[in-house]
Amino acid sequence: MQQQGKGPVAIIGAGIVGLCTAHALRRAGHAVTLFDPEAPGSPAQCSYGNAGALSSRSVAPLAMPGVLRSALPMLLDARSPLHIPPRYWLRAAPWLARFAAAARPARVAAIARALDELLAGSVPAHAALAREVGVPELVRGGGQLHVYPDARAYAADAASWALKRRHGLRAEPVDAQAIRELEPEVGRRYTTGVLLPDEGWLANPGRYAQAIAAALRGQGVQIVPVRIQALRQDAQGWSLAAAGRSWPARQVVVCAGAWSRALLAPLGHEVPLESQRGYHLQAPDAGVALSRLVVLGDRKVYLMPGEQGLRIAGTVEFGGLARAPNRRRAMLLAGHARAALAHARLDGAQMWMGHRPCLPDSLPVIGAVPGLPGLWCAFGHGHLGLTGSVNTGALIARAMAGHAAPQELAPFAIGRFA
């Protein structure tokens, strides 16, 4: 068990995971410095543009048994919720091979147990943090409503729902009448689904991140606006390098999201991390009123009635970090939204794209890096970065203090990819 004391800690990445890790370490008495080229909560960050879902029982990995049979047609269809451009297939092939291996039933069960431990209690944990940083109004109740056109469409996700229920998810079946009573704006196309009364959502993920960052600055945490390009060990611990400058740190936590892979590869750890490029459309005056997060289960699209208007989020697209956003793919979201909200005003909706850091087994990398004392990781949360951020930060803080049991960290170890 790695334990280094309460020396200076550098955190690379000021997205929601980095911010929550900084918060937990500062509370534990560490001096903390954050490094990120983008301002916390700005549109350039993935944390800004997510759907706002707080899903404490979202324990089903993306790789479920039999998923490849259904996923392959989607991967080839540029209009589907899951797509790989033809020019990216060769690069994505190793990731997909690991993804297929993670879909074995025994592995799925182990992944679900690990996610259950990581995500448990995350909704009240976010509510507590929001109160602490002065934005309690951002964490919303009312649950999440997941809807499908019919029972057959719901059955396509039955295995995922069953797994979540086995891990404590309270999911109340709803029929067409109940859907309309809960959300009158949802059209009659959707006739069945489930209400998740214990899950939550965040009305403005960007403002939440900004509030946490402001609270950290008030506690003496510096946020340095640079992209760290290299990590080097030295006699005092670590040196972080960027743009001809360097910063010393006794300990380092890599929370750089989709950019984490490039930092770790020169140190001998090749992590199969891919960017699953996510899009949203933001319609500030959509003319529809939803009272909670609504998920179109057949389309894997989230409708979030946030502070900035209706946010329509979804789609998974491989393509790496350098390719420009695909506006045609983003605009598919407008058609998905109109399938449920026929009268929504979406002309002029603003497009956003961000890089979700995804690993093939749907588990993040959390914990110490073997053989490199003082180096820690907290990245790769995929679609669960917002939900898992508070508990991840707390886990890192306990691990640094030597209070985390080995079995807590084992499922998230970087060594599983060796």
C-alpha positions as CSV (number, residue, x, y, z in Angstrom):
1,M,0.0,0.0,0.0
2,Q,1.6,3.3,-1.2
3,Q,1.7,6.1,1.4
4,Q,3.6,9.3,0.9
5,G,2.5,11.7,3.6
6,K,1.0,15.2,3.1
7,G,3.5,16.8,0.8
8,P,2.7,19.0,-2.2
9,V,0.4,17.3,-4.7
10,A,0.1,18.3,-8.4
11,I,-3.1,17.3,-10.1
12,I,-2.9,17.2,-13.9
13,G,-6.4,18.0,-15.2
14,A,-9.1,20.4,-13.8
15,G,-12.1,18.6,-15.1
16,I,-14.7,17.4,-12.6
17,V,-12.6,14.4,-11.5
18,G,-9.5,16.6,-11.0
19,L,-11.5,19.2,-9.1
20,C,-13.1,16.6,-6.8
21,T,-9.8,15.0,-6.2
22,A,-8.3,18.4,-5.4
23,H,-11.2,19.1,-3.0
24,A,-10.7,15.7,-1.2
25,L,-6.9,16.1,-0.9
26,R,-7.2,19.7,0.3
27,R,-9.6,18.6,2.9
28,A,-7.1,16.0,4.0
29,G,-4.5,18.7,4.5
30,H,-2.4,18.5,1.3
31,A,-1.1,21.5,-0.5
32,V,-2.5,21.1,-4.0
33,T,-1.8,22.7,-7.4
34,L,-4.0,22.0,-10.4
35,F,-2.8,22.1,-14.0
36,D,-5.1,22.5,-17.0
37,P,-4.8,24.5,-20.2
38,E,-8.6,25.2,-20.1
39,A,-10.5,27.1,-17.3
40,P,-12.5,24.8,-15.1
41,G,-16.1,24.5,-16.3
42,S,-15.4,26.1,-19.7
43,P,-16.8,24.7,-22.9
44,A,-13.4,23.3,-23.9
45,Q,-13.8,20.7,-21.1
46,C,-15.7,17.5,-21.3
47,S,-17.1,18.3,-17.8
48,Y,-19.0,21.3,-19.2
49,G,-20.9,19.4,-21.9
50,N,-22.2,16.2,-20.4
51,A,-25.9,15.4,-19.9
52,G,-25.8,16.1,-16.2
53,A,-26.9,12.6,-15.1
54,L,-26.1,11.5,-11.6
55,S,-26.5,7.7,-11.9
56,S,-25.4,6.0,-8.7
57,R,-26.6,2.6,-9.9
58,S,-25.3,2.7,-13.5
59,V,-23.2,-0.4,-12.9
60,A,-23.8,-2.1,-16.3
61,P,-20.7,-1.8,-18.5
62,L,-20.9,-0.9,-22.1
63,A,-19.7,-4.4,-23.0
64,M,-22.6,-6.6,-22.1
65,P,-22.9,-10.3,-23.2
66,G,-24.0,-10.4,-26.8
67,V,-23.3,-6.6,-27.3
68,L,-21.1,-7.1,-30.4
69,R,-23.9,-8.7,-32.4
70,S,-26.0,-5.6,-31.9
71,A,-23.1,-3.1,-31.9
72,L,-21.6,-4.1,-35.2
73,P,-24.4,-2.7,-37.4
74,M,-24.4,0.5,-35.4
75,L,-20.7,0.9,-35.7
76,L,-21.0,0.9,-39.5
77,D,-24.0,3.3,-39.6
78,A,-23.0,7.0,-39.4
79,R,-26.5,7.8,-38.1
80,S,-26.4,5.4,-35.2
81,P,-25.8,6.2,-31.5
82,L,-22.4,4.3,-31.8
83,H,-20.1,4.9,-34.8
84,I,-16.5,4.5,-35.9
85,P,-15.5,6.3,-39.1
86,P,-13.9,4.0,-41.7
87,R,-10.5,5.7,-41.4
88,Y,-10.4,5.0,-37.7
89,W,-11.2,1.3,-37.7
90,L,-7.6,0.1,-37.7
91,R,-6.7,2.3,-34.8
92,A,-9.8,1.3,-32.8
93,A,-9.3,-2.5,-33.4
94,P,-7.2,-3.2,-30.3
95,W,-9.6,-1.3,-28.1
96,L,-12.6,-3.3,-29.6
97,A,-10.8,-6.6,-29.0
98,R,-10.4,-5.7,-25.3
99,F,-14.0,-4.5,-25.3
100,A,-15.2,-7.9,-26.6
101,A,-13.2,-9.7,-23.9
102,A,-14.8,-7.6,-21.2
103,A,-18.2,-8.8,-22.3
104,R,-17.7,-12.3,-20.8
105,P,-20.4,-12.9,-18.2
106,A,-18.0,-13.4,-15.3
107,R,-16.1,-10.3,-16.2
108,V,-19.3,-8.3,-16.5
109,A,-20.3,-9.4,-13.0
110,A,-16.9,-8.3,-11.6
111,I,-17.1,-4.9,-13.4
112,A,-20.6,-4.3,-12.0
113,R,-19.4,-5.0,-8.4
114,A,-16.6,-2.6,-8.8
115,L,-18.8,0.2,-10.2
116,D,-21.3,-0.4,-7.5
117,E,-18.6,0.2,-4.9
118,L,-17.4,3.3,-6.7
119,L,-20.7,4.9,-7.4
120,A,-22.7,4.1,-4.2
121,G,-24.0,7.2,-2.5
122,S,-22.9,9.5,-5.2
123,V,-26.1,11.5,-5.5
124,P,-26.2,12.6,-1.9
125,A,-22.4,13.1,-2.1
126,H,-22.8,15.6,-4.9
127,A,-25.7,17.3,-3.1
128,A,-23.4,17.8,-0.1
129,L,-20.5,19.1,-2.2
130,A,-22.9,21.5,-4.1
131,R,-24.1,22.9,-0.7
132,E,-20.5,23.3,0.5
133,V,-19.5,25.3,-2.6
134,G,-22.6,27.5,-2.6
135,V,-24.7,26.0,-5.5
136,P,-27.2,23.6,-3.8
137,E,-29.8,24.5,-6.4
138,L,-27.8,22.7,-9.2
139,V,-28.4,19.1,-7.9
140,R,-31.9,18.3,-8.8
141,G,-34.3,15.6,-7.6
142,G,-37.4,14.1,-9.2
143,G,-35.4,11.2,-10.5
144,Q,-34.7,10.2,-14.1
145,L,-37.3,9.0,-16.6
146,H,-36.2,6.4,-19.2
147,V,-38.7,5.8,-22.0
148,Y,-39.1,3.4,-24.9
149,P,-41.5,3.2,-27.8
150,D,-42.7,-0.2,-26.8
151,A,-42.0,-3.3,-24.7
152,R,-39.8,-4.8,-27.5
153,A,-37.5,-1.8,-27.5
154,Y,-37.3,-2.0,-23.7
155,A,-36.5,-5.7,-23.9
156,A,-33.3,-4.8,-25.9
157,D,-31.9,-3.3,-22.7
158,A,-33.5,-5.9,-20.3
159,A,-30.2,-7.4,-19.3
160,S,-28.7,-4.0,-18.4
161,W,-31.8,-3.1,-16.3
162,A,-31.7,-6.5,-14.5
163,L,-28.1,-6.1,-13.6
164,K,-28.7,-2.7,-12.2
165,R,-31.7,-3.9,-10.2
166,R,-29.5,-6.7,-8.7
167,H,-27.2,-3.9,-7.4
168,G,-30.0,-2.0,-5.7
169,L,-31.4,0.2,-8.4
170,R,-35.0,1.2,-7.7
171,A,-36.7,1.3,-11.1
172,E,-40.5,1.8,-11.2
173,P,-42.2,0.6,-14.4
174,V,-44.3,3.3,-16.2
175,D,-46.8,2.9,-19.0
176,A,-48.0,5.5,-21.5
177,Q,-50.4,7.2,-19.1
178,A,-47.8,7.4,-16.4
179,I,-45.2,8.9,-18.8
180,R,-47.7,11.6,-19.8
181,E,-48.5,12.3,-16.2
182,L,-44.9,12.7,-15.3
183,E,-43.8,14.6,-18.4
184,P,-46.8,15.8,-20.5
185,E,-44.4,17.1,-23.2
186,V,-43.2,13.6,-24.1
187,G,-45.1,12.5,-27.2
188,R,-47.3,9.4,-27.6
189,R,-44.6,7.6,-29.5
190,Y,-43.2,6.6,-26.1
191,T,-45.4,4.1,-24.3
192,T,-43.3,2.3,-21.7
193,G,-40.3,2.8,-19.5
194,V,-38.9,3.2,-16.0
195,L,-38.7,5.9,-13.4
196,L,-35.6,6.0,-11.3
197,P,-36.7,8.0,-8.3
198,D,-33.4,7.8,-6.4
199,E,-31.2,9.1,-9.2
200,G,-30.5,12.7,-9.8
201,W,-29.2,15.2,-12.3
202,L,-27.3,18.4,-12.5
203,A,-28.9,21.5,-14.0
204,N,-25.6,23.1,-15.1
205,P,-22.4,21.0,-15.1
206,G,-20.2,23.9,-16.2
207,R,-21.3,26.2,-13.4
208,Y,-20.9,23.3,-10.9
209,A,-17.3,22.9,-11.9
210,Q,-16.7,26.6,-11.7
211,A,-18.1,26.8,-8.2
212,I,-15.8,24.0,-7.0
213,A,-12.8,25.7,-8.6
214,A,-13.7,29.0,-6.9
215,A,-14.0,27.2,-3.6
216,L,-10.6,25.6,-4.1
217,R,-9.0,29.0,-5.0
218,G,-10.4,30.3,-1.7
219,Q,-8.6,27.5,0.1
220,G,-5.3,28.5,-1.5
221,V,-5.3,26.1,-4.4
222,Q,-3.5,27.4,-7.5
223,I,-4.9,26.5,-11.0
224,V,-2.1,26.8,-13.5
225,P,-3.3,27.3,-17.1
226,V,-0.9,25.0,-19.0
227,R,-1.0,21.6,-20.6
228,I,1.6,19.4,-18.9
229,Q,3.6,17.6,-21.6
230,A,5.9,15.3,-19.6
231,L,6.5,13.8,-16.2
232,R,9.9,13.1,-14.8
233,Q,11.1,11.5,-11.6
234,D,13.8,13.3,-9.6
235,A,15.3,13.3,-6.1
236,Q,12.4,15.2,-4.6
237,G,9.7,13.2,-6.2
238,W,8.4,14.5,-9.6
239,S,8.9,17.3,-12.0
240,L,6.1,18.4,-14.4
241,A,7.2,20.0,-17.7
242,A,5.4,22.3,-20.1
243,A,6.4,25.0,-22.5
244,G,9.9,25.2,-21.3
245,R,9.0,25.4,-17.7
246,S,8.9,22.9,-14.9
247,W,7.1,22.5,-11.5
248,P,8.1,20.2,-8.6
249,A,5.8,18.0,-6.7
250,R,6.2,15.3,-4.2
251,Q,3.2,13.5,-5.6
252,V,1.2,13.7,-8.9
253,V,-2.3,12.6,-9.7
254,V,-3.0,12.2,-13.4
255,C,-6.6,13.3,-14.0
256,A,-6.1,14.4,-17.6
257,G,-9.1,12.5,-19.1
258,A,-8.5,11.5,-22.7
259,W,-5.0,13.1,-22.6
260,S,-3.8,10.8,-19.8
261,R,-2.5,8.1,-22.1
262,A,0.1,10.3,-23.6
263,L,1.5,11.2,-20.2
264,L,1.8,7.6,-19.0
265,A,3.2,5.9,-22.1
266,P,6.8,7.4,-21.8
267,L,6.8,6.0,-18.2
268,G,6.2,2.5,-19.4
269,H,2.4,2.2,-19.0
270,E,0.4,1.9,-22.2
271,V,-3.3,2.3,-21.4
272,P,-6.0,1.5,-24.0
273,L,-7.7,4.8,-23.5
274,E,-9.9,6.1,-26.3
275,S,-11.9,9.3,-26.7
276,Q,-15.6,8.5,-27.3
277,R,-16.5,11.9,-28.7
278,G,-19.8,13.0,-27.3
279,Y,-22.1,15.8,-28.7
280,H,-24.8,17.9,-27.4
281,L,-27.2,20.6,-28.8
282,Q,-28.2,23.4,-26.5
283,A,-31.5,25.1,-27.2
284,P,-31.9,28.1,-24.9
285,D,-35.6,28.7,-25.9
286,A,-36.9,25.3,-26.9
287,G,-40.5,26.1,-25.7
288,V,-40.9,22.8,-23.8
289,A,-41.0,22.2,-20.1
290,L,-39.5,19.0,-18.6
291,S,-39.4,18.5,-14.8
292,R,-36.5,16.0,-14.8
293,L,-33.9,14.3,-16.9
294,V,-35.6,12.2,-19.6
295,V,-33.7,9.5,-21.5
296,L,-34.8,8.1,-24.8
297,G,-33.8,4.6,-24.2
298,D,-34.2,3.4,-27.8
299,R,-31.9,6.3,-29.1
300,K,-29.5,6.6,-26.1
301,V,-30.3,10.3,-26.0
302,Y,-30.6,12.5,-22.9
303,L,-33.0,15.4,-22.6
304,M,-31.9,17.7,-19.8
305,P,-33.9,20.8,-18.9
306,G,-31.1,22.8,-17.5
307,E,-30.3,26.4,-16.6
308,Q,-29.1,27.1,-20.1
309,G,-32.2,25.6,-21.8
310,L,-32.9,22.2,-23.2
311,R,-29.7,20.2,-23.6
312,I,-29.9,17.2,-26.0
313,A,-26.9,14.9,-25.4
314,G,-25.8,11.6,-26.7
315,T,-24.0,9.6,-29.4
316,V,-20.7,7.8,-29.2
317,E,-18.2,8.4,-31.9
318,F,-14.6,7.2,-32.1
319,G,-12.2,9.4,-33.9
320,G,-9.3,10.4,-31.6
321,L,-8.4,13.8,-30.2
322,A,-7.4,15.6,-33.4
323,R,-10.3,15.2,-35.8
324,A,-12.7,18.2,-36.1
325,P,-16.2,17.9,-34.8
326,N,-18.7,16.4,-37.1
327,R,-21.6,18.8,-37.4
328,R,-23.8,16.4,-39.3
329,R,-23.5,13.9,-36.5
330,A,-24.4,16.5,-33.9
331,M,-27.5,17.6,-35.8
332,L,-28.8,14.0,-35.7
333,L,-29.6,14.9,-32.1
334,A,-32.3,17.4,-33.2
335,G,-34.2,14.6,-35.0
336,H,-33.9,12.3,-32.0
337,A,-35.3,15.0,-29.7
338,R,-38.2,15.8,-32.0
339,A,-39.2,12.1,-31.9
340,A,-40.2,12.7,-28.3
341,L,-40.7,16.5,-28.2
342,A,-42.5,17.2,-31.5
343,H,-43.0,20.9,-30.8
344,A,-39.5,21.7,-29.5
345,R,-37.9,24.8,-31.1
346,L,-34.4,23.7,-32.0
347,D,-33.5,26.0,-34.9
348,G,-30.3,27.8,-33.9
349,A,-29.4,25.3,-31.2
350,Q,-25.7,25.5,-30.4
351,M,-23.4,22.5,-31.0
352,W,-20.8,21.2,-28.6
353,M,-18.4,18.2,-28.7
354,G,-16.2,16.8,-26.0
355,H,-13.8,13.9,-25.4
356,R,-15.1,11.2,-23.0
357,P,-12.1,9.2,-21.7
358,C,-13.2,5.6,-22.2
359,L,-11.5,2.3,-21.3
360,P,-12.7,-1.0,-22.9
361,D,-13.9,-2.5,-19.6
362,S,-15.9,0.6,-18.5
363,L,-13.8,0.9,-15.3
364,P,-11.6,3.9,-14.7
365,V,-7.9,3.7,-13.6
366,I,-7.7,4.8,-10.0
367,G,-4.8,4.4,-7.6
368,A,-1.0,4.3,-7.4
369,V,1.2,3.4,-10.4
370,P,3.4,0.4,-9.5
371,G,7.1,1.0,-9.5
372,L,6.7,4.8,-9.7
373,P,6.3,6.1,-6.1
374,G,4.3,9.2,-5.7
375,L,2.5,8.8,-9.1
376,W,-1.3,8.2,-9.0
377,C,-4.1,8.0,-11.5
378,A,-7.8,8.9,-11.6
379,F,-9.0,8.9,-15.2
380,G,-11.0,6.9,-17.7
381,H,-14.5,7.2,-16.2
382,G,-16.2,7.2,-19.6
383,H,-19.9,8.1,-19.3
384,L,-19.7,8.2,-15.5
385,G,-17.1,10.9,-14.9
386,L,-19.6,13.3,-13.3
387,T,-21.3,10.7,-11.2
388,G,-18.1,9.0,-10.0
389,S,-16.0,12.2,-9.5
390,V,-16.7,12.9,-5.8
391,N,-16.2,9.3,-4.7
392,T,-13.1,9.0,-6.8
393,G,-11.5,12.0,-5.1
394,A,-12.4,10.6,-1.7
395,L,-10.8,7.2,-2.7
396,I,-7.6,8.8,-3.9
397,A,-7.4,10.8,-0.6
398,R,-7.9,7.7,1.5
399,A,-5.3,5.8,-0.6
400,M,-2.7,8.4,-0.2
401,A,-3.2,8.3,3.6
402,G,-2.9,4.5,3.5
403,H,-6.5,4.0,4.5
404,A,-7.8,2.3,1.4
405,A,-8.0,-1.4,1.5
406,P,-6.2,-3.2,-1.4
407,Q,-9.4,-4.8,-2.6
408,E,-11.0,-1.4,-3.0
409,L,-8.4,-0.3,-5.5
410,A,-7.7,-3.7,-7.2
411,P,-10.5,-3.5,-9.8
412,F,-9.2,-0.1,-11.0
413,A,-5.5,-0.9,-11.1
414,I,-3.5,0.3,-14.1
415,G,-1.7,-3.1,-14.1
416,R,-4.8,-4.8,-15.4
417,F,-3.7,-3.7,-18.9
418,A,-0.2,-4.9,-18.7
